[in-house]
Every structure is written in structure tokens, then in C-alpha cells.
Amino acid sequence: MSTTPETDERLDAGPHSRALMQRAHAVTPGGVNSPVRAFNAVGGSPRFIRSAQGPWLTDVDGKRYVDLICSWGPMLLGHAHPEVQAAVQAAVARGTSYGTPTEPEVELAEEIVARTPVEKVRFVSSGTEATMSAIRLARGFTGRDVVVKFAGCYHGHVDALLASAGSGLVTFALPGTPGVPASSTELTLVLPYNDRAAVEAVFAEHGDRIACLVTEAAPGNMGVVPPEPGFNAFLAETCAKHGALFVSDEVMTGFRVTREGQWGLDGKVEGWRPDLVTFGKVMGGGFPAAAFGGRADVMGHLAPEGPVYQAGTLSGNPIATTAGLTTLRLATQEVYDHIGGAADVLKQAASEALSAAGVAHTVQSTGTMFSVFLCDGPVRDFNDASRTDAAAYAAFFHSMLDAGVYLPPSAYEAWFLSSAHDDEAVQTVLDALPAAARAAAAAGGAA
Ligand SMILES: *Cc1c(COP(=O)(O)O)cnc(C)c1O
């Protein structure tokens, strides 16, 4: 609890946000329902948001911000999109949950199958559930237990994946948090990202025990660290050679970096498919919906068709699937072109402002998604990402926030845009960047 409103020097949140945070602290651990919202990495008191429209957030003190988080990815069309709102309101008027199959589930599954390499898909309620279920299915399908992941890739708070590397490359992982028993991670191997030799070494040693390798299709949870050209193809090939499944986590990148996710940038072009894919964020249109899917023969092992158990009371909820379906139907190529164009403008402006202030930085992107590391590049893996200057980022973040731009309150995140980010929103960000870059320099980020 490093930032109670009373003890923090940066009392720059308005009185209503601060009062709510005080009440929240009394009844919720850390005052928040997901840790990054607490601002612990940047200091200061979080803004409580009351409403949002297009690219703008409005907090409970009436201050407006250009939103560069977009709910951590989902709001591809911006907030309160009129057609999404109308579809959701119509769905709510018909009832909110039946515990039976519904039409929007079928339509959303068809839309996902049409855009992505998956042949069949099963809906769940969060990205965590999607990766947890995909791993169970991979283990059930292969009859093997070992899972390989990369350091810095986040797949939700699944016990087996909250793991950090052991002392050597081919040694099994240690729990990444108290509460995860060693027995949950002793079947997990954690490797450095973009490191082919490490992948080859673990498959040489443990290949016949590996059920699957799971990776973010393009990591975004250590900042954006794109796969080096051919890396995902190499992973798919290595898995196939050893009878393991290649699980591509597109919870963040799916329907965001392109219409077809990261796969649209590499797999589709290079001619390979992951065995399983996980989705979330954009496909829920701002509601709790996520999915995992893949090869029909693998998905056929799932209950009730096959023996691997998986279920959910609210899975495929009609409101969530309606929001997701409406969002995806509206997510045309023009939407991605617009977001990509705005991203290019912001990437260049951020880099120019930081250069002018003499702040070491690297801007990295995949498709329409990008992040700004406050360290020299390239950033190829989690070790590199860890060199980012957290104090400089905190100063940068707060300067932007004061100027009405809501960046992620952590240096290890992507910046998210939407099709609603218009000239006014982009200009607000451009106007805020030079002073923020100078604040970063003053806080210790000078090259
Ligand atoms: C956000 C995220 C998850 C977890 O999704 P939740 O809905 O937060 O459980 C999993 N994988 C990736 C790549 C993510 O970005």
C-alpha cells in the first residue's frame, strides 16, 4: 500500500477521486480490482472515471483526458460507440443471461473463424480463463504435462504461467507469486523471448514431455516486443517436430494489431497456423468475453464432444457476445488504417520530443500497437525491457496526465488507440509531449 491519498506528495487527483480512493482502500485490497490501476508504479492517486465518449475519459472531478489505454485494448472503436450501444441496449431489453445456447454466440464464433486461423472456438469470460483452458486442452490432447513459456509474456493469472525462470535454461520454473505452489510451476519452463537457441535446447532436452509452447503472438505485456522475423514460424515448426502444440496468445493482439491479429502479419503471410489461439479484449467489445480456438481435431477433445472438461455459467453471455460481434463487424480495414495512421503520428512525435529533451528511448510496434521504452533499443526480451527508466517514465506519465492525456500507469505497457481518436485528440497528445519529455529528462532519463 505505497500510495494512500494521505501520504503521497503527488496530490494531483481531484478531491472526488481522492475521497473515493480513501473509501476504496477501506474495503478493497489496495483500493483497486486489478493492481496496475492503483498507480503504484508511477505514484500519485488514481483517477476514478465516471464516463467516456469516443477517445475521451471524464473523471469524477470533471477533468477530461485523451484515453491512450482504451480499457487496456478492448475499446477499438472508442467509448460508447453508438452502434455498439444500440445493439447492447436491444440485447439487454431481451434479457441478460439464459444459460442456454443463443444466436449471437454462433454469429461471433463464425466471425472469429472467418478472420483467424481457428476452425472452432469456445467462449469463456476472461483471457485468463482462455489460456488456462487452452493449456488444459493441450495437455489432454497430447497426454503430456510440460508447458513452455517466455519471460515477460503475460497470459493472465493462471497458476502454471505465473512462473519465473529457474537458475538454468532447461530447469523448471519457480512460482512467480506467493500462493502458487511449486507443484504448479514445476512443469513450466520459462525461456528468454526471441531466443531460438534456448527453444532448441529445451525441446532437445524435454521435447517428448512438452504438451505445448504458449507465447504472446507479439508480446505487449512487457511493452511491445515484436517477434523477430520468422520467430513465430520457427516456434510453430519446432512444436510440430516434437508433437507439441503451438498456442498463440492473441488476447491483446487479436483484432487489434490488424483485422486478423498478429497472425495477419506473420502466419498468414508465411503460410503456417498455430494449433490453438486465445482471444479476449477487443472481441468482448468492452464486456467480459474471451475465447480459445484452433484445429478442429484438437478442439474436438473438449467436452461435451471429447473428454477434456471445461465449462462456464456466463460463457458466451448474450450481452457480451452481442457487444463483441457488433464491434468486430464495425472493425473494417478503414478502422485499422485510421488507428495505424494515428499511431504513426504519435510514435514519431513521442520520439522527436524525447530526442529533443535528450531522453534515451526506443519506440517499438507491431501493426497498430506500439510502446515507448525509456531506454536504448532494441528491446528484444524481458531483460532488455527491464532497463527502461521507471523514474523517468513516472515523471513523463504525470506530466501527460496533467495535460489531459491518460497513458498506461506503467512503463511496461502498450499505448492503445481507437478509431475515435480524431485530430483534436491526437493534437492534445502532441501538445503535451514536449513538456512531458522535459519532465522525464529532469527525473533522470537523460541519455
Ligand atoms: C490481458 C491479457 C490476458 C489476460 O486477460 P484477462 O481478461 O485480463 O484475464 C492474457 N493474455 C494476454 C496476452 C493479455 O494481454
PDBQT file of the ligand as one rigid body, heavy atoms in Angstrom, charges set to zero:
ROOT
HETATM    1  C1  LIG A 501      -4.874  -9.252 -20.942  1.00  0.00    +0.000 C 
HETATM    2  C2  LIG A 501      -4.182 -10.498 -21.327  1.00  0.00    +0.000 A 
HETATM    3  C3  LIG A 501      -4.526 -11.756 -20.792  1.00  0.00    +0.000 A 
HETATM    4  C4  LIG A 501      -5.478 -11.899 -19.641  1.00  0.00    +0.000 C 
HETATM    5  O1  LIG A 501      -6.768 -11.493 -19.968  1.00  0.00    +0.000 OA
HETATM    6  P1  LIG A 501      -7.779 -11.132 -18.751  1.00  0.00    +0.000 P 
HETATM    7  O2  LIG A 501      -9.075 -10.904 -19.467  1.00  0.00    +0.000 OA
HETATM    8  O3  LIG A 501      -7.222  -9.914 -18.100  1.00  0.00    +0.000 OA
HETATM    9  O4  LIG A 501      -7.813 -12.307 -17.858  1.00  0.00    +0.000 OA
HETATM   10  C5  LIG A 501      -3.939 -12.881 -21.301  1.00  0.00    +0.000 A 
HETATM   11  N1  LIG A 501      -3.025 -12.804 -22.277  1.00  0.00    +0.000 NA
HETATM   12  C6  LIG A 501      -2.649 -11.621 -22.815  1.00  0.00    +0.000 A 
HETATM   13  C7  LIG A 501      -1.646 -11.595 -23.916  1.00  0.00    +0.000 C 
HETATM   14  C8  LIG A 501      -3.201 -10.434 -22.345  1.00  0.00    +0.000 A 
HETATM   15  O5  LIG A 501      -2.792  -9.266 -22.841  1.00  0.00    +0.000 OA
ENDROOT
TORSDOF 0
